[in-house]
Every structure is written in structure tokens, then in C-alpha cells.
Amino acid sequence: MGIHKDNLTKTSGAVQAALESKGFVVIGSYNPEGKPNLKVLAFTRTDLQQTVIKVKDRGALASVLKVGLKSVAEGTAISYINPDYIFNAYLRNEYPTHASALNKVSADVVSALAPLGKENKPFGGSLAIAKLRKYQYKPTMPYFSDPVTLKTFSSFEDGVKTIEKNLQAKKGGAKLVYQLKFSSNKVAVFGVGLLDTKEGEPAFLPVIGEDHLAALPYEIILQDKVATMLHGRYRIALHWPDLTMGTFMKIMSTPGDIEDALKLLCE
């Protein structure tokens, strides 16, 4: 995490300009927990999308990267997820096939953000690549390959329409942060802010740590007729790799709460 000397608004503009200088596009932003001192920017690039959509098993989840901004005494702390970490976790054994394209994306993210703060380092875990590709927090916990099915729709179009309508209505305190559609592949990814005060980000983020806010927002992925999400006990552990079991126990209800919130958006 690096510190940029400007306030959050100016830093947000500088981050967006830096990303755009490398051809990335910011496709959404929001304030996690509804707090004005926290902000996430979600960004993507055409070559990244074209690469990850080739990975049939939910590869599109790796199509959007995120930067987190947090107001601190010295200015704004900038954090972001290590692209290589997420690419290996989500694309797993298909990563090597696409490594050269993905390495270019990673290098461009790092070089865009490096000048903006002292010690601007991406966050992720320190697992060996082989372990990351079959990541599991603890024995009996879910893998990437154990997604939660939210709903099976009558068609891809019906799924998109239903989820969009529910997000527009902000059902269950949810907020649409970004949407990425691969219509010819019948794949759509929705980045969803979970702003319900009792069961959403305001309940779990202060417990597990706001320093990793670039892990948000949570995603729904629709592939053909089936909407799924990554299991909370996989996704939260992957993005907060230093979580102790003791802290995890404090948010024991969160994976189920997230599932309920995202299912609501599919009804």
C-alpha cells in the first residue's frame, strides 16, 4: 500500500488518468460501506477481456481489476490486487496458455500505478503458484471450482434483464458498481456493492480489514442461463490471505449473508 499526498478526490482522478495512459478504462466506482473516505475503482482493458473469456469456467471473473483508495492522515492510501495473484487463482491451470498476454496486463498496471505513491505494491498472498491454482483456505473449505449457484434462468437474456432490474431497484441494499457483457459468449459479470448495514460491507469489512478494500465489489457471473458466485469462504479468504481463523469466525454468517443478497438480485 502506497501513500499519495493528495486527498481522495484528487488521487482518484490521478489514478484514473494513470490507468487510462496505459489503455485501461475505469468502468465503475463506488464507496464501500457507503463511506466517503473509502473508494474503489474497477477497470479493464480489451486485451484482458479477450484473453480471459477464452477460459470457459468463469474466466471472465478475472476481466475486471480494482484499485482501493482510503483517506489517511498523510493523504490517500492506494492499494490494488496483484493481477498475477488473481489470474493464477481464477484461471488456474489455463493461466500458462495465456501467460504472455496476462503478463503484459500486469506489467502495465504496475507501471501505471507505481509513480503515484511511495511503496505502491499490489496485495495478494505469498502462496506458491501451484498452491494458488488450487487454493483452499483450510481442509474442507471450498475451492474456486465450488461456486454457489444463485439461479438458473430460462435464457441468458432473461438472466441479464432480471439482475439489471433488481440492481436498478437497489434490492437488499445492493448497488451496481460495474457490468461487463460478453454477449456473443453469453457471459455477463456484475460487480455488486453490498451496502446493507446489518449484513453487508458495513458489517464485515471493518472486522476483516479496510486495507484490502480493492477486493470489492463482490461479483455475480452469468454464464448462459446459470448465475453463480464464488463461495464466500473461498473468495474472502483468497482476498484477505492473512485472516486468522479467529477473525474469520467473527464473520461466520457473512458468506451466507452475501449468498442471500446475491440470490435476491436473481429473483
GIDA-V308151 format. One record per residue. RES is the residue in one small letter. SS is DSSP state (h for helix, s for strand, l for the rest). PSI is psi as a letter, one per 30 degrees, with the letter a starting at -180 (* if undefined). NEAR is the number of other C-alpha atoms within 12 Angstrom. Layout:
res = <RES,RES>
ss = <SS,SS>
psi = <PSI,PSI>
near = <NEAR,NEAR>
//
This chain:
res = <m,g,i,h,k,d,n,l,t,k,t,s,g,a,v,q,a,a,l,e,s,k,g,f,v,v,i,g,s,y,n,p,e,g,k,p,n,l,k,v,l,a,f,t,r,t,d,l,q,q,t,v,i,k,v,k,d,r,g,a,l,a,s,v,l,k,v,g,l,k,s,v,a,e,g,t,a,i,s,y,i,n,p,d,y,i,f,n,a,y,l,r,n,e,y,p,t,h,a,s,a,l,n,k,v,s,a,d,v,v,s,a,l,a,p,l,g,k,e,n,k,p,f,g,g,s,l,a,i,a,k,l,r,k,y,q,y,k,p,t,m,p,y,f,s,d,p,v,t,l,k,t,f,s,s,f,e,d,g,v,k,t,i,e,k,n,l,q,a,k,k,g,g,a,k,l,v,y,q,l,k,f,s,s,n,k,v,a,v,f,g,v,g,l,l,d,t,k,e,g,e,p,a,f,l,p,v,i,g,e,d,h,l,a,a,l,p,y,e,i,i,l,q,d,k,v,a,t,m,l,h,g,r,y,r,i,a,l,h,w,p,d,l,t,m,g,t,f,m,k,i,m,s,t,p,g,d,i,e,d,a,l,k,l,l,c,e>
ss = <l,s,s,s,l,l,l,h,h,h,h,h,h,h,h,h,h,h,h,h,l,l,l,l,s,s,s,s,s,s,l,h,h,h,l,l,l,s,s,s,s,s,s,s,l,h,h,h,h,h,h,h,l,l,l,l,l,l,h,h,h,h,h,l,s,s,s,s,s,s,s,s,l,l,s,s,s,s,s,s,s,l,h,h,h,h,h,h,h,h,h,h,h,h,l,h,h,h,h,h,h,h,h,h,h,h,h,h,h,h,h,h,h,h,l,l,l,s,l,l,l,l,s,l,l,l,l,l,h,h,h,h,l,l,l,l,l,l,l,l,l,l,l,l,l,l,l,s,s,s,s,s,l,l,l,h,h,h,h,h,h,h,h,h,h,h,h,h,l,l,h,h,h,s,s,s,s,s,s,s,s,s,h,h,h,l,s,s,s,s,s,s,s,s,l,l,l,l,l,l,h,h,h,h,h,h,h,h,l,h,h,h,h,h,h,l,l,s,s,s,s,s,s,l,l,s,s,s,s,l,l,h,h,h,h,h,h,h,h,l,l,l,l,l,h,h,h,h,h,h,l,l,l,h,h,h,h,h,h,h,h,h,h,h,l,l,l>
psi = <k,l,k,k,f,l,l,e,e,e,e,e,e,e,e,e,e,e,e,f,f,g,g,l,k,j,g,l,l,l,j,k,g,g,k,f,g,k,k,k,k,k,l,l,l,e,e,e,e,f,e,f,f,f,j,e,i,g,f,f,f,g,f,k,l,k,k,k,k,k,k,l,e,f,c,k,k,k,l,l,k,j,e,e,e,e,e,e,e,e,f,b,f,f,e,e,e,g,e,e,e,e,e,e,e,e,e,e,e,e,f,e,f,e,f,f,l,k,h,j,k,l,l,a,l,g,k,k,e,e,e,e,f,h,k,k,e,l,k,f,l,l,l,e,g,i,l,k,k,e,k,j,l,f,l,e,e,e,e,e,e,e,e,e,e,e,e,e,f,h,k,g,g,l,k,k,e,l,k,k,k,i,e,f,f,h,k,k,k,k,k,j,k,j,g,k,f,e,f,a,e,f,e,f,e,f,e,f,j,f,f,h,f,f,f,l,l,l,k,k,k,j,j,c,f,k,k,l,l,k,k,e,f,e,e,e,e,e,f,i,f,g,k,l,e,e,e,e,f,f,h,e,f,e,e,e,e,e,e,e,e,e,e,e,f,f,*>
near = <31,30,29,33,24,24,25,31,24,18,35,37,21,28,44,33,21,26,35,22,18,26,21,31,30,32,28,29,36,35,36,42,32,24,23,17,26,37,42,49,44,44,40,37,31,22,25,35,32,24,32,38,33,24,28,21,27,37,37,38,45,43,44,50,45,46,49,43,49,39,31,21,14,17,24,33,39,46,44,42,41,36,39,39,34,39,39,37,39,38,37,32,23,23,30,21,18,27,23,16,23,33,24,21,36,33,21,27,41,31,22,27,40,26,22,34,28,19,18,29,26,35,32,32,27,19,21,15,23,17,19,31,26,26,37,28,30,18,11,11,22,24,29,35,25,22,29,31,24,31,32,24,23,15,19,27,26,24,35,37,21,27,40,32,20,26,32,18,16,23,27,30,29,41,39,38,36,35,36,37,31,28,17,13,25,26,37,39,41,42,43,46,45,42,33,28,21,20,27,36,39,27,27,33,37,21,24,30,28,34,35,40,43,43,43,48,45,43,46,48,44,48,38,29,26,32,40,38,40,36,33,36,38,33,35,42,37,39,42,32,30,22,23,18,17,12,21,27,17,18,31,21,19,33,33,21,27,42,33,29,36,46,31,26,39,35,24>
//
